[in-house]
Structures are given as structure tokens and as C-alpha cells.
Amino acid sequence: MRGGDNRTGELFSYVDLEARVRRDHPLRAIRRIVNEALAALERDFAALYSPIGRPSIPPEKLLRAMLLQAFYSIRSERLLMERLEYDLLFRWFVGIGVDDAAWDHSVFSKNRDRLLEGDIAAKFLNAVLAQPKVKNLLSTDHFSVDGTLIEAWASMKSFKRKDGLDEPPSGGGRNEEADFHGQKRSNETHASTTDRDARLFRKGKGKEAKLSFMGHGLMENRHGLLVDACLTLADGHAERVAALHMIEPRAERPQAITLGADKAYDAEDFINELRSMKVTPHVAQNTNGRRSAIDRRTTRHVGYVVSQRIRKRIEEAFGWIKVIAGQEKTKFRGRDRVGWAFTFAAAAYNLVRLPKLVAVPT
């Protein structure tokens, strides 16, 4: 018997969200790890809110929603709230009921400064890695480091002279024409009026210079998980400075550790600094017209070859963060906000990897 095409819903309905999500769904394993990490941050969350006043939306739910935004490549918080309105899977993961209304998208803007002040992104990344079942996966001896450019939310037309002597643009309208041909533009004489922290930078010869930030990641070599992430202004020394900053806390142990990196890190002062910290520099040799700081005392070991092969896996993390999590061109302005989003995306990348690395009971 053919069923009728009824267009009206039932007046009353009971939907069990737990039953609607299949038992082997990857988000089940991720949610278990996320909830344990958020529980560990209870005191940090409490310190960010006043003990009196009207209750706000719990930061735990905001962070779960932001994770979904990264997992599913949702490009804006407005679209995220639209998805949360009708998607039962999203409601189950965030922790809101079927009859609860989705929040206004401005909730994220109002709470972002609070989460930024508490450095919640870095603490959340550490809380995920600190769980015993995750910590057992991590290598404490062998690491890799690299950097990647994050394009700023600012156009080249905003890159103007600091002394204000720019020629007025021709034409009219909102998007006026500008001709940069023949002009010498540098970070010393120019700055973006849209984002003062953005810097004009190009990754290599022949590449286009863009207003950018530089994101950095430290990866453990056993399973390729990011154990640290940060963001700096884009300049030629940022990668090496950030690498020393991230590896130094892990070098405070009796045993020597290794750090793999590409040719950009082959600088004598950087190599000497690593060795002074008892960190073996497994850095690729840069022999392009000069003498490499890496010699046979390092390259003759089998471990050096292994590090050079494994270190390239960090590009997988950067690829996911930029393409899937939407950090290739940031939607925020200012180093602090862009850095918070980059670090949180690094934590999201680890969470995507973990279900296949650790067995989490459902």
C-alpha cells in the first residue's frame, strides 16, 4: 500500500538524540575526548565569568560548536548557527536539546575576547594531549617543526605609507582603483590600515608577496600529532625563533631529543642554540651556494634519515588546518585573535586523528 504524502508534522514528537547517532559514528569517540578535556578546564572557565548576574551560554558548548565549524568546513558562525538549528547530529555533539533554540551568531563575538583572555585554545590543546590514553601515543624524544603562512584579512590596497604621503586613488566608489606598479613597498615604510599586525611576506623566490601571519607547529614523530602551536608576525626569523620557543620546555630532561626541520632552519646560530639545549638538530642541509651548519656528525646516523622522512608529515597537519578548518585566509584581525584560531584548529586536527589511534568505548 502506497503511503500518503502528508505535508504536516505531528503535533507532539519525542526525539532521542542519543538513539539518532549511530554507535560507530566518529564523533562519538571525539566527543568523549572533548568532554574529558573540557572537564579538566572547569576552573579556567570559572575564572573567566562573574559569580553573579544572568547565566551565559556555557563556554563548553561554544567550544564544541567551534569544533564542528572546523570539522565540517563551515565558513561563518552565522552558517554554523543555521546548521545547529536543524542538524540533530550537531545538537547532540554540542549538548543542546531538540526543542532548544540555536543561539544568535553574535554570541561568539561577545565571548571570543573572554576565551582569548584565558588562553583557552592552548589550554584546550594541552588538556587533550594530557589525557592518559592520548599521552601514551606521544613521543617524548623525537619532534618535527615547521611554519606556514596564514593570509591576513586585509587587502593590498590597505597597505599604505606610514607617513600618510600616499597618492590619492583614482576613480570613485567603494572599491577605488590603485596602481602599485613601480612603487617600492616594505614593512618598514608601509603598514596595513585594516590589520596593523599583518606583514608583507613571501614564502620564497618567485612567490607572490601577501599580507600574512606565520603559524608554527611542533609535531611528535610517533603518530604525527601536534603538541604545540603558535602564531607570530611574518618575517624571515620567525620560524627559528618560534621553534626554539616550542622545543625549549621539552629539552629540560636528561636524555637528548631530536628536532627535524627543513632547509629554512639550517642556520648556524639556530643549530648552536639547539645543541646548547641538548637537542640534536635533524635539520635538512641547505647547500645552495653556502656551507651547511649540519655536518657528518649528524647526518651519518640512521635516525637523521628517519627524521627527514617523518618531518614532512607536519605538512598534512597544516594542509588540514588551512583547507578544512578554514585558516588558509583568516577571518580575524590582530595577531592575538588569529593566533587563537590557529591554535584551536591545531587541537581540532588532533581530535580528527585520535579516533583511529586510540580505542574509545562508546
ABEGO torsion letter per residue (X at the ends): XBBBBBABBBABBBBBAAAABBAABAAAAAAAAAAAAAAAAAAAAAAABBABEBBBBBAAAAAAAAAAAAAAGBABAAAAAAAAAABAAAAAAAGBBAABBBBBAAAAAAAAAAAAAAGAAAAAAAAAAABAAAAAABBAABBBBBBBBBBBBBBAAABBBAAGABBBBBEBEABBBBBABGBBBBAAABBBAABAABBBBBABBGBBBBBBBBBBBBBBAAAGBBABBBBBBBBAAAAAAAAAAAAAAAABBABBBBBBBBAAABBAAAAAAAAAAGBBBBBBBBABGBBBABBAAAAABAAAAAAAAAAAAAAAAAAAAAAAAGAABBABBEAAAAAAAAAAAAAAAAAAAAAAABBBBX
